[in-house]
Amino acid sequence: MGAYYNCMRCMNQRVRIWTRDGCIHEGRIVRVDSDNVYMETDRRDGSFGTRNSILTLSLFTLLAIALI
């Protein structure tokens, strides 16, 4: 449950999240439930500009979280 409380503490803030498989994700936490954290990310799609999308990460896979 430590990952859940860390994500709740960082709600609506920009964070960098490291997962157990070595991936790094940056964005703003918009929601947390008992199993997942939902992060709004900024993605660039070439000539289409910036598009926000929601990334769902399992709390089980989180290794570390840091405010940025």
N, C-alpha and C positions, 0 to 999 in steps of 0.2 A: 504494500500500500504506500510505500515511500514515494514511488514515482507519481502516484495519483496526487498526493499532497504537494509535491514539488511543482507539478503542472498547474494545480489549482492556484498556488501562490503566484505563478507567472501568467495567469490568465490576462488576456488583452494586452500583453507586452510582446515585444520582438525578442525571439529566442533563437538559439542554435541548439539543435538536438542531435546527439550522436546515438546511433543504434548499435546493437550487438554485432551486426554484420558489417560494420565499418562505414556505413553511409552517414552523411551529415546533411541535415535539413535546416533551412532558415525560414523564419516566418513569424506570424503572430498567432498565438493560441487563442482560438475562438470558442472552444468547448472541450470539456473533459467529462467522460462518464467512467463507470467502473472498469471498463475494459480498454478504452481508446482515448487518444488525444487527437483533436481536430485542429489542424494548423492551416491558416491562410497563407499561401505562398505567392510570391511574385515570379511570374515566368515570362520570358521574352520569346515571342514567336516571330522572329524575323521582321518582315514588313508590317505585320499586324500589331506591333507595339506590345505593351504589357497587358497581360491577362492574369487576373487573380484566380486561383483555384484552391480548393480545400483538399488537403492531404490528410488521410486517416492513418495514424500509427498506433500499433498495439502498445499498451503500457508495458507489457511483458518484454518487448524488444528494446526498450529504452536503456541506454547505458549512462548517459549524462545529459544535463540540460544547463544552458548558461544564458543569462540575459545579454543582449547585444544592443 
